[in-house]
């Protein structure tokens, strides 16, 4: 359903299980960045009323996810660590050229967001199926459903605001590019890396 060209090696969960504190910290910051992305889309493209409405709802949802993850950290006796650079997102952002029309910029940002949400959903599915910690596995199962909805929403908006044929081509090209990035990732206890 997600269209990802290179699935995550299930052994990634073994890496995660060795440092649950690290994955939860990384995950908390991912939720915070998702909130920021939604706010940024509102600020940058206020004339797209439907997008603004959906992003407003997304801000509330993503910040509530941040709180849920933060609560898990606290309940385990830990504190939120510092943010780390996200090698996945840094590499992904190199795909589209800077500039272009306002519509192109919007479509590119929506496609990035869709792909990040799709990869998160895929990783959450793995965690929900493979983690030995059943409470955490169930937590990730619930979040997986939410991430799938986000992925389809962002992709739907990209298709709505851009030329459908061009958007679908860019999406496929981006999926190919992302598969190449993923060959070198999946070796750390991070949601995307």
Rosetta silent file (secondary structure, phi, psi, omega in degrees, C-alpha in Angstrom):
SEQUENCE: XXXXXXXXXXXXXXXXXXXXXXXXXXXXXXXXXXXXXXXXXXXXXXXXXXXXXXXXXXXXXXXXXXXXXXXXXXXXXXXXXXXXXXXXXXXXXXXXXXXXXXXXXXXXXXXXXXXXXXXXXXXXXXXXXXXXXXXXXXXXXXXXXXXXXXXXXXXXXXXXXXXXXXXXXXXXXXXXXXXXXXXXXXXXXXXXX
SCORE:     score description
SCORE:     0.000 S_00000001
   1 L     0.000  -36.723 -174.599    0.000    0.000    0.000 S_00000001
   2 L   -77.262  -21.640  178.108    2.811    2.447    0.846 S_00000001
   3 L    77.264    6.460  179.946    4.625    2.000   -2.444 S_00000001
   4 L   -64.167  137.844 -175.428    8.066    1.993   -0.836 S_00000001
   5 L   -86.621  -21.140  179.076   10.607    0.395   -3.172 S_00000001
   6 L  -133.558  103.204 -179.805   12.971   -0.914   -0.491 S_00000001
   7 L   -68.418  154.526  176.403   11.407   -2.278    2.688 S_00000001
   8 L   -68.459  136.160  174.553   13.235   -1.983    5.982 S_00000001
   9 L   -63.665  124.610 -179.049   15.178   -5.081    6.968 S_00000001
  10 L   -56.106  -21.323  178.265   13.233   -6.589    9.917 S_00000001
  11 L   -66.198  -13.923  175.773   16.548   -6.964   11.776 S_00000001
  12 H   -56.471  -34.665 -179.821   16.388   -3.184   12.303 S_00000001
  13 H   -62.437  -33.088  176.980   14.038   -3.961   15.230 S_00000001
  14 H   -62.272  -37.584  177.219   16.884   -5.878   16.917 S_00000001
  15 H   -65.704  -45.279 -179.721   18.957   -2.675   16.839 S_00000001
  16 H   -59.107  -44.759 -175.219   16.022   -0.720   18.276 S_00000001
  17 H   -63.494  -21.947  178.802   15.469   -3.189   21.110 S_00000001
  18 L   -76.683  -15.971 -179.151   19.009   -2.647   22.362 S_00000001
  19 L  -151.656   72.760 -179.585   18.236    1.032   22.994 S_00000001
  20 H   -61.199  -36.558 -179.905   14.529    1.776   23.455 S_00000001
  21 H   -58.322  -40.852 -178.677   15.383    5.103   25.098 S_00000001
  22 H   -67.203  -44.359 -179.331   17.099    6.250   21.903 S_00000001
  23 H   -65.109  -38.281  179.556   14.234    5.296   19.573 S_00000001
  24 H   -66.940  -39.339  176.785   11.714    7.041   21.827 S_00000001
  25 H   -63.245  -48.371  179.185   13.809   10.224   21.882 S_00000001
  26 H   -59.975  -43.313 -179.584   14.203   10.156   18.111 S_00000001
  27 H   -62.415  -42.367  179.342   10.505    9.433   17.694 S_00000001
  28 H   -58.035  -43.781  179.559    9.530   12.350   19.961 S_00000001
  29 H   -69.803  -31.709  174.633   11.530   14.736   17.794 S_00000001
  30 H   -61.136  -42.562  178.458   10.000   13.257   14.628 S_00000001
  31 H   -65.117  -38.544  177.987    6.556   14.106   16.013 S_00000001
  32 H   -64.625  -42.486  178.964    7.756   17.601   16.864 S_00000001
  33 H   -67.591  -34.676  176.345    9.117   18.075   13.326 S_00000001
  34 H   -63.802  -39.156  176.113    5.851   16.798   11.842 S_00000001
  35 H   -61.840  -46.774 -179.708    4.055   19.457   13.878 S_00000001
  36 H   -62.280  -38.538  178.533    6.478   22.101   12.595 S_00000001
  37 H   -61.653  -45.361  179.646    5.997   20.955    9.004 S_00000001
  38 H   -62.347  -43.052  178.510    2.230   21.347    9.272 S_00000001
  39 H   -63.450  -43.132  179.968    2.621   24.825   10.791 S_00000001
  40 H   -60.900  -39.129  177.550    5.118   25.775    8.080 S_00000001
  41 H   -65.261  -37.528  176.743    2.669   24.726    5.351 S_00000001
  42 H   -63.538  -47.139 -177.432   -0.019   26.917    6.922 S_00000001
  43 H   -66.138  -40.566 -175.080    2.345   29.905    7.112 S_00000001
  44 H   -79.431  -29.512 -173.823    3.750   29.403    3.596 S_00000001
  45 L  -133.115   57.331 -174.469    0.514   28.613    1.760 S_00000001
  46 L   -66.496  -19.492 -177.903   -2.363   30.316    3.607 S_00000001
  47 L   -75.119  -11.817  178.464   -4.424   30.735    0.441 S_00000001
  48 L   -91.639   85.061 -170.925   -5.033   26.958    0.227 S_00000001
  49 H   -56.274  -45.503 -179.056   -7.983   26.869    2.608 S_00000001
  50 H   -63.275  -41.097  177.684   -8.529   23.104    2.566 S_00000001
  51 H   -62.760  -44.667  179.940   -4.827   22.495    3.196 S_00000001
  52 H   -59.865  -42.794  179.628   -4.822   25.008    6.070 S_00000001
  53 H   -61.196  -46.813 -178.559   -7.827   23.275    7.648 S_00000001
  54 H   -68.163  -38.492 -179.988   -6.200   19.831    7.422 S_00000001
  55 H   -68.604  -33.262  177.188   -2.818   21.096    8.613 S_00000001
  56 H   -62.576  -44.517  177.270   -4.474   22.745   11.625 S_00000001
  57 H   -64.925  -38.026 -179.232   -5.978   19.387   12.585 S_00000001
  58 H   -66.128  -38.555  177.636   -2.630   17.699   11.916 S_00000001
  59 H   -55.886  -46.462 -179.498   -0.789   20.108   14.233 S_00000001
  60 H   -62.607  -43.270 -178.158   -3.093   19.045   17.075 S_00000001
  61 H   -67.067  -46.689 -177.230   -2.673   15.359   16.271 S_00000001
  62 H   -65.855  -39.458  179.714    1.111   15.440   15.878 S_00000001
  63 H   -69.981  -29.569  175.156    1.686   17.431   19.069 S_00000001
  64 H   -69.627  -34.334  175.387   -0.555   14.949   20.900 S_00000001
  65 H   -65.628  -40.906  176.361    1.659   12.150   19.503 S_00000001
  66 H   -56.651  -46.775 -179.437    4.696   14.026   20.797 S_00000001
  67 H   -61.866  -40.935  179.280    3.089   14.140   24.245 S_00000001
  68 H   -60.677  -45.047  179.684    2.277   10.417   24.089 S_00000001
  69 H   -67.357  -42.935  179.195    5.896    9.561   23.247 S_00000001
  70 H   -60.838  -40.344  177.152    7.208   11.983   25.853 S_00000001
  71 H   -61.586  -38.773  177.359    4.924   10.373   28.440 S_00000001
  72 H   -61.502  -41.981  179.608    6.388    6.956   27.530 S_00000001
  73 H   -61.613  -48.885 -178.829    9.877    8.355   28.111 S_00000001
  74 H   -62.783  -44.798 -178.763    8.905    9.813   31.490 S_00000001
  75 H   -62.364  -22.017  178.714    7.031    6.661   32.558 S_00000001
  76 L   -93.929    6.019  176.325   10.196    4.638   31.952 S_00000001
  77 L    83.197   16.277 -178.483   12.188    6.955   34.217 S_00000001
  78 L  -107.426  173.634  171.296   14.042    8.735   31.412 S_00000001
  79 L  -123.141  155.725  179.559   14.175   12.321   30.190 S_00000001
  80 L   -63.885  124.273  177.973   13.916   13.556   26.632 S_00000001
  81 L   -77.210 -175.742  179.895   17.375   13.627   25.104 S_00000001
  82 L   -81.411  155.278  178.347   18.653   16.207   22.667 S_00000001
  83 L   -67.058  145.549  176.909   17.578   16.306   19.039 S_00000001
  84 L  -116.053  158.254  175.461   19.844   14.559   16.553 S_00000001
  85 L   -69.009  147.556 -178.896   20.308   15.275   12.872 S_00000001
  86 L  -105.660   97.560 -177.529   18.118   13.116   10.657 S_00000001
  87 H   -57.311  -34.551  179.815   20.364   11.703    7.907 S_00000001
  88 H   -62.165  -53.206 -177.778   17.311   10.375    6.083 S_00000001
  89 H   -66.011  -40.293  178.296   15.571   13.746    5.803 S_00000001
  90 H   -57.688  -45.529  178.952   18.841   15.539    4.984 S_00000001
  91 H   -67.607  -40.573 -179.037   19.409   13.136    2.060 S_00000001
  92 H   -61.346  -40.410 -176.768   15.770   13.292    0.971 S_00000001
  93 L   -65.778  -12.841  178.931   15.795   17.093    0.757 S_00000001
  94 L   -81.662   -7.760 -174.087   18.490   16.929   -1.916 S_00000001
  95 L   -68.514  -52.691 -177.218   16.084   15.323   -4.385 S_00000001
  96 L   -90.047  141.920  177.237   14.144   18.351   -5.618 S_00000001
  97 L   -69.085  155.307  175.630   15.935   21.461   -6.886 S_00000001
  98 L   -71.232  157.328  175.635   15.509   24.714   -4.962 S_00000001
  99 L    83.351 -151.765 -175.637   13.206   27.367   -6.377 S_00000001
 100 L    89.995  179.312 -179.178   10.586   26.829   -9.044 S_00000001
 101 L   -68.589  163.869  178.020    7.045   28.084   -9.042 S_00000001
 102 H   -59.275  -40.013  178.680    5.046   28.427   -5.864 S_00000001
 103 H   -64.509  -43.396  177.531    2.962   25.443   -6.928 S_00000001
 104 H   -59.567  -44.048  179.720    6.092   23.362   -7.542 S_00000001
 105 H   -60.764  -42.088  178.994    7.411   24.281   -4.092 S_00000001
 106 H   -63.842  -48.706 -178.728    4.113   23.255   -2.497 S_00000001
 107 H   -60.038  -43.337  179.890    3.957   19.963   -4.389 S_00000001
 108 H   -61.504  -44.723  179.447    7.566   19.143   -3.494 S_00000001
 109 H   -64.598  -37.574  178.304    6.957   19.798    0.196 S_00000001
 110 H   -67.692  -38.985  178.968    3.806   17.690    0.123 S_00000001
 111 H   -67.953  -41.365  174.951    5.635   14.808   -1.576 S_00000001
 112 H   -57.079  -49.039 -177.122    8.474   14.930    0.974 S_00000001
 113 H   -61.540  -41.440  179.439    5.939   14.897    3.784 S_00000001
 114 H   -60.702  -44.567 -177.553    4.041   11.990    2.203 S_00000001
 115 H   -68.053  -41.458  178.305    7.212    9.921    1.880 S_00000001
 116 H   -61.764  -41.889  178.189    8.405   10.648    5.413 S_00000001
 117 H   -66.566  -38.599  179.002    4.984    9.618    6.743 S_00000001
 118 H   -63.934  -43.756  179.563    4.987    6.460    4.586 S_00000001
 119 H   -66.845  -38.679  176.805    8.416    5.403    5.882 S_00000001
 120 H   -60.715  -44.640  179.786    7.326    6.159    9.460 S_00000001
 121 H   -59.496  -44.277 -179.863    4.235    4.030    8.945 S_00000001
 122 H   -63.100  -42.224  179.625    6.342    1.162    7.615 S_00000001
 123 H   -67.916  -39.353  178.502    8.744    1.396   10.547 S_00000001
 124 H   -63.912  -37.045  177.623    5.858    1.582   13.050 S_00000001
 125 H   -61.686  -45.964  178.288    4.380   -1.564   11.497 S_00000001
 126 H   -59.316  -46.072  179.231    7.670   -3.391   12.017 S_00000001
 127 H   -61.722  -39.938 -178.672    7.886   -2.207   15.607 S_00000001
 128 H   -67.292  -29.006 -177.090    4.276   -3.251   16.250 S_00000001
 129 H   -92.688  -27.879 -168.980    4.928   -6.748   14.887 S_00000001
 130 H  -111.972  -20.731 -178.349    8.458   -7.449   16.118 S_00000001
 131 L   -63.919  137.371  176.026    9.045   -5.669   19.438 S_00000001
 132 L   -75.433  -27.288  177.227    9.183   -7.995   22.436 S_00000001
 133 L   -73.895   99.558 -172.047    7.874   -5.141   24.612 S_00000001
 134 H   -65.171  -35.009  178.440    4.142   -5.746   24.045 S_00000001
 135 H   -63.097  -44.796  179.129    3.013   -2.415   25.485 S_00000001
 136 H   -68.999  -36.823  177.889    5.297   -0.557   23.085 S_00000001
 137 H   -60.107  -44.586  178.887    4.315   -2.851   20.200 S_00000001
 138 H   -65.616  -39.940  177.048    0.640   -1.973   20.734 S_00000001
 139 H   -57.086  -46.920 -179.294    1.517    1.732   20.978 S_00000001
 140 H   -71.166  -28.571  175.673    3.235    1.564   17.576 S_00000001
 141 H   -63.198  -44.607 -179.831    0.342   -0.380   16.051 S_00000001
 142 H   -64.807  -40.685 -179.737   -2.025    2.469   16.933 S_00000001
 143 H   -69.927  -30.629  179.516    0.359    5.092   15.550 S_00000001
 144 H   -56.976  -43.197 -179.156    0.876    3.109   12.341 S_00000001
 145 H   -62.071  -43.797  179.785   -2.772    3.623   11.355 S_00000001
 146 H   -62.498  -44.806 -178.994   -2.479    7.352   11.899 S_00000001
 147 H   -63.114  -36.789  178.298    0.706    7.623    9.824 S_00000001
 148 H   -62.474  -40.060  177.968   -0.926    5.806    6.899 S_00000001
 149 H   -65.061  -37.844  179.867   -3.690    8.404    6.912 S_00000001
 150 H   -66.198  -44.004 -179.838   -1.131   11.221    6.914 S_00000001
 151 H   -57.440  -48.171 -177.849    0.763    9.734    3.978 S_00000001
 152 H   -68.839  -33.169  178.118   -2.375    9.485    1.837 S_00000001
 153 H   -63.779  -49.960 -179.211   -3.501   12.998    2.828 S_00000001
 154 H   -62.805  -43.283  179.334   -0.196   14.610    1.764 S_00000001
 155 H   -64.835  -40.149  177.893   -0.056   12.642   -1.487 S_00000001
 156 H   -61.105  -42.884  178.238   -3.698   13.517   -2.188 S_00000001
 157 H   -65.883  -39.978  177.919   -3.017   17.231   -1.734 S_00000001
 158 H   -59.554  -42.923  178.992    0.037   17.036   -4.025 S_00000001
 159 H   -69.665  -31.744 -179.938   -2.156   15.463   -6.709 S_00000001
 160 H   -71.872  -41.449 -173.631   -4.905   18.004   -6.100 S_00000001
 161 H   -92.628  -19.650  179.151   -2.699   21.102   -6.352 S_00000001
 162 L  -109.467  174.213  174.532   -0.231   19.935   -8.995 S_00000001
 163 L   -68.346  121.112 -171.598   -0.613   18.392  -12.429 S_00000001
 164 H   -54.901  -45.746 -177.751   -1.637   14.808  -11.648 S_00000001
 165 H   -64.241  -43.450 -179.640    0.535   13.169  -14.307 S_00000001
 166 H   -67.153  -41.407 -179.919    3.596   15.210  -13.343 S_00000001
 167 H   -62.595  -44.019 -179.594    3.010   14.627   -9.613 S_00000001
 168 H   -63.855  -36.708  177.260    2.715   10.863  -10.112 S_00000001
 169 H   -66.713  -45.990  178.818    5.974   10.837  -12.099 S_00000001
 170 H   -60.964  -38.787  179.880    7.769   12.894   -9.427 S_00000001
 171 H   -62.237  -45.145  179.360    6.371   10.577   -6.754 S_00000001
 172 H   -65.213  -40.979  177.535    7.743    7.490   -8.513 S_00000001
 173 H   -62.837  -41.505  179.052   11.115    9.176   -9.040 S_00000001
 174 H   -65.079  -39.430  177.178   11.184   10.184   -5.377 S_00000001
 175 H   -62.448  -40.530  177.277   10.375    6.601   -4.319 S_00000001
 176 H   -63.970  -45.244  179.337   13.298    5.339   -6.445 S_00000001
 177 H   -60.745  -45.100 -178.783   15.610    7.960   -4.945 S_00000001
 178 H   -63.395  -37.935  178.149   14.466    7.095   -1.423 S_00000001
 179 H   -60.134  -38.439  178.343   15.121    3.378   -2.023 S_00000001
 180 H   -65.542  -41.115  177.413   18.699    4.285   -2.900 S_00000001
 181 H   -61.294  -43.168 -174.103   19.058    6.306    0.311 S_00000001
 182 H   -65.981  -19.324  178.066   17.679    3.428    2.372 S_00000001
 183 L   -60.131  -30.612 -177.622   20.434    1.083    1.200 S_00000001
 184 L  -100.098    0.939 -177.917   22.815    2.918    3.533 S_00000001
 185 L  -112.735 -176.346  179.699   20.372    3.398    6.409 S_00000001
 186 L    88.701   18.759 -178.541   18.575    1.119    8.856 S_00000001
 187 L  -114.277    5.481 -179.283   21.595    0.557   11.059 S_00000001
 188 L  -128.794  161.120 -179.561   20.639    2.933   13.905 S_00000001
 189 L   -85.228   63.745  176.154   17.871    3.112   16.471 S_00000001
 190 L  -128.407  156.895 -176.479   16.116    5.976   14.704 S_00000001
 191 L   -62.382  -39.986 -176.948   12.709    6.124   13.062 S_00000001
 192 L  -108.810  -30.338 -170.742   14.088    6.858    9.585 S_00000001
 193 L   -82.341    0.000    0.000   17.850    6.281    9.677 S_00000001
